[in-house]
Amino acid sequence: MPNPIRATITATSKYLPEKVMTNHDLEKVVETNHEWIVSRTGISERRVVEDGQATADMCTRVAEEILLKRAITADDIDVIIIGTVTPDMLFPSTAALVQDAIGASNAWGYDLSGACSGFLFALENGVNYIETGRYKKVLVLGADTMTSILDYEDRTTCILFGDGAGGVLLEPSSDGDGIIDSLLFTDGSGGKHLCMPGGGSLNPATVETVKQRMHYIKQDGKKVFKVAVKGMADISLDILKKHDLSGKDIKLFIPHQANKRIIDASVDRLGLSPDQVLINIDKYANTTGATIPIGLAEAVEEGRIQTGDYILLAAFGAGFTWGSTLIRWGHSK
Ligand SMILES: CC(C)(COP(=O)(O)OP(=O)(O)OC[C@H]1O[C@@H](n2cnc3c(N)ncnc32)[C@H](O)[C@@H]1OP(=O)(O)O)[C@@H](O)C(=O)NCCC(=O)NCCS
C-alpha cells in the first residue's frame, strides 16, 4: 500500500553573492577569452563571495528567507541537511553553524558530501525523514563556495564554477502532491577524474601539498563531460519511464548547471522545448550543490511552477554521483 504521507516542498529560497566575476575579468587572470568560455560552456559570468563570507553565511541567508516566507520560527525546524563539498571547515558541520546562526534550538543536522548531486542526495534524506512521520519540518540546502577551491592558474577548471546557495523546506502532505520518487547512483570508480586530493586524511595539509596545488579541484574535463552527458540523460528518461510519463508531461526540467552542452544533450533526449527547461548557467556558472535549489527558487519566483505541475530534477557530479527526482508540485512560497 502506498505511504499516505508524502514530503512536499512548502518554501524555496536562494542566495547569490553580489560580487560578479565576468569572463572578461577572468581574461585578466588566465589565458582565456569570453568567446571560448561561452561557446564551450554557456557561462558568461559567475558570483563570488566577499572576503570572510563562506558557505554557512550563504546558507543562513537562505534558511532565514525560508522561515520568513513560510511564516514560521527557527524553533519549528526539526532537521537541517546541507549538501556541500565546501563546508566552512571540516568540522563542525555547516549545518551546525547554520543551526546556531538562525537559532534553531530544536533542530539537529549534518552536511552531506555528494558534490553536484549533493542536493538530490540531501533531498532524499529529508523525504525519508518526513515519510516516516517522525519529523515535520526539514530544511534541505545545497551550497558551495567553489571559488575557495579553484586554481586560478588552471584555465580548464577555474572558468567553470561560482559561489551560491539554495534550499527548500520539506513538510508532510497527504493530498498526493510532493516528491514522488528519486533514482540515485554512485560509481566510485570515477573518483579520480574529478576530485580535490589535498586536505583530507590521505593528504593532510603540509607545505608540500600546498606547493603541489593539491587543495584545488583537479578534473579530466573530457572524461567527465562524456559520462555526464549520458548519465544525466539516461537517469532523467529512466524516472519518467518508471512512472509512465514522457517529456511532454513535464512542466519544468531543472538540470544541474555544469555545461550548457550537457544540458542541451539531456533536453534533446527528453524531447523538451526551451520553455520546459530552466537554464541559468550563463549568470551563475556551476555552483555544485547549489545549482538545483537555486533553479527551483528562481522558477518559483518567476511563476514557472504551479500546483499540480510535474517537475523533473537531474544531476551529475564528482564521485561519480548522479540522480533524478520527480515532483508533483504542491503549495509553496
Ligand atoms: C572543461 C570543458 C569545458 C572543456 O571543453 P572541451 O570542449 O572539452 O575543450 P578541450 O578540453 O578539448 O580543449 C580544447 C582546447 O581549448 C583549450 N582550453 C581549455 N580551457 C580553455 C580556456 N579556459 N580558455 C581557452 N582555451 C581553453 C585547450 O587547451 C585545448 O587547446 P588545444 O586544442 O590547443 O589543446 C569540458 O570538457 C567540460 O565542460 N567538461 C565537463 C566539466 C564538468 O561539467 N565538470 C563538473 C561536473 S559536475
The ligand as an SDF file (V2000), in Angstrom:
LIG
                    3D

 48 50  0  0  0  0  0  0  0  0999 V2000
   36.1200   21.6430  -19.3810 C   0  0  0  0  0  0  0  0  0  0  0  0
   35.4190   21.6940  -20.7330 C   0  0  0  0  0  0  0  0  0  0  0  0
   34.5750   22.9520  -20.8290 C   0  0  0  0  0  0  0  0  0  0  0  0
   36.4730   21.7400  -21.8390 C   0  0  0  0  0  0  0  0  0  0  0  0
   35.8070   21.8010  -23.0920 O   0  0  0  0  0  0  0  0  0  0  0  0
   36.3210   20.9350  -24.3140 P   0  0  0  0  0  0  0  0  0  0  0  0
   35.4440   21.2670  -25.4550 O   0  0  0  0  0  0  0  0  0  0  0  0
   36.3800   19.5040  -23.8530 O   0  0  0  0  0  0  0  0  0  0  0  0
   37.7170   21.5290  -24.5480 O   0  0  0  0  0  0  0  0  0  0  0  0
   39.1140   20.7430  -24.6220 P   0  0  0  0  0  0  0  0  0  0  0  0
   39.4850   20.2660  -23.2560 O   0  0  0  0  0  0  0  0  0  0  0  0
   39.0160   19.7710  -25.7450 O   0  0  0  0  0  0  0  0  0  0  0  0
   40.0650   21.9100  -25.0170 O   0  0  0  0  0  0  0  0  0  0  0  0
   40.0840   22.4320  -26.3380 C   0  0  0  0  0  0  0  0  0  0  0  0
   41.1840   23.4610  -26.4400 C   0  0  0  0  0  0  0  0  0  0  0  0
   40.8260   24.6140  -25.6450 O   0  0  0  0  0  0  0  0  0  0  0  0
   41.8810   24.8880  -24.7250 C   0  0  0  0  0  0  0  0  0  0  0  0
   41.2980   25.4160  -23.4930 N   0  0  0  0  0  0  0  0  0  0  0  0
   40.9910   24.7440  -22.3600 C   0  0  0  0  0  0  0  0  0  0  0  0
   40.4680   25.5880  -21.4630 N   0  0  0  0  0  0  0  0  0  0  0  0
   40.4520   26.8080  -22.0260 C   0  0  0  0  0  0  0  0  0  0  0  0
   40.0450   28.0820  -21.5910 C   0  0  0  0  0  0  0  0  0  0  0  0
   39.5190   28.2920  -20.3830 N   0  0  0  0  0  0  0  0  0  0  0  0
   40.1630   29.1210  -22.4540 N   0  0  0  0  0  0  0  0  0  0  0  0
   40.6580   28.9600  -23.6790 C   0  0  0  0  0  0  0  0  0  0  0  0
   41.0820   27.7770  -24.1550 N   0  0  0  0  0  0  0  0  0  0  0  0
   40.9810   26.7150  -23.3300 C   0  0  0  0  0  0  0  0  0  0  0  0
   42.5800   23.5710  -24.5120 C   0  0  0  0  0  0  0  0  0  0  0  0
   43.8910   23.7590  -24.0640 O   0  0  0  0  0  0  0  0  0  0  0  0
   42.5090   22.9720  -25.9060 C   0  0  0  0  0  0  0  0  0  0  0  0
   43.5110   23.5420  -26.6710 O   0  0  0  0  0  0  0  0  0  0  0  0
   44.3350   22.6390  -27.7120 P   0  0  0  0  0  0  0  0  0  0  0  0
   43.3160   22.1180  -28.6940 O   0  0  0  0  0  0  0  0  0  0  0  0
   45.3260   23.5910  -28.3030 O   0  0  0  0  0  0  0  0  0  0  0  0
   44.9670   21.5500  -26.8970 O   0  0  0  0  0  0  0  0  0  0  0  0
   34.5270   20.4590  -20.9430 C   0  0  0  0  0  0  0  0  0  0  0  0
   35.3310   19.3160  -21.1120 O   0  0  0  0  0  0  0  0  0  0  0  0
   33.5690   20.2200  -19.8170 C   0  0  0  0  0  0  0  0  0  0  0  0
   32.6810   21.0160  -19.5790 O   0  0  0  0  0  0  0  0  0  0  0  0
   33.7040   19.0660  -19.1330 N   0  0  0  0  0  0  0  0  0  0  0  0
   32.8070   18.7280  -18.0430 C   0  0  0  0  0  0  0  0  0  0  0  0
   33.1340   19.5690  -16.8600 C   0  0  0  0  0  0  0  0  0  0  0  0
   32.0850   19.4860  -15.8180 C   0  0  0  0  0  0  0  0  0  0  0  0
   30.9250   19.5740  -16.1200 O   0  0  0  0  0  0  0  0  0  0  0  0
   32.5040   19.3550  -14.5580 N   0  0  0  0  0  0  0  0  0  0  0  0
   31.6430   19.3520  -13.4500 C   0  0  0  0  0  0  0  0  0  0  0  0
   30.8810   18.0980  -13.4340 C   0  0  0  0  0  0  0  0  0  0  0  0
   29.5430   18.2640  -12.4040 S   0  0  0  0  0  0  0  0  0  0  0  0
  1  2  1  0
  2  3  1  0
  2  4  1  0
  2 36  1  0
  4  5  1  0
  5  6  1  0
  6  7  2  0
  6  8  1  0
  6  9  1  0
  9 10  1  0
 10 11  2  0
 10 12  1  0
 10 13  1  0
 13 14  1  0
 14 15  1  0
 15 16  1  0
 15 30  1  0
 16 17  1  0
 17 18  1  0
 17 28  1  0
 18 19  1  0
 18 27  1  0
 19 20  2  0
 20 21  1  0
 21 22  1  0
 21 27  2  0
 22 23  1  0
 22 24  2  0
 24 25  1  0
 25 26  2  0
 26 27  1  0
 28 29  1  0
 28 30  1  0
 30 31  1  0
 31 32  1  0
 32 33  2  0
 32 34  1  0
 32 35  1  0
 36 37  1  0
 36 38  1  0
 38 39  2  0
 38 40  1  0
 40 41  1  0
 41 42  1  0
 42 43  1  0
 43 44  2  0
 43 45  1  0
 45 46  1  0
 46 47  1  0
 47 48  1  0
M  END
$$$$
